[in-house]
């Protein structure tokens, strides 16, 4: 008889423009009760962003002047 409500949409939308993606959510044993008697838990959210290929450095040709 317990209903769990989560809303990660605002967080995900704000970070998605920078390439971040939700990979995992871990619940913690931390439980709090507010004034209305509702329970809340803390969760650890893991995000990742694909790595971007680094630009190849141009090799500078060295010219020896003799």
Secondary structure, 3 states (H helix, E strand, C coil): CCCCCCCCHHHHHHHHCCCEEEEEEEEEEEEEECCCCCEEEEEEEEEEECCCCCCCCCCCCCCCCC
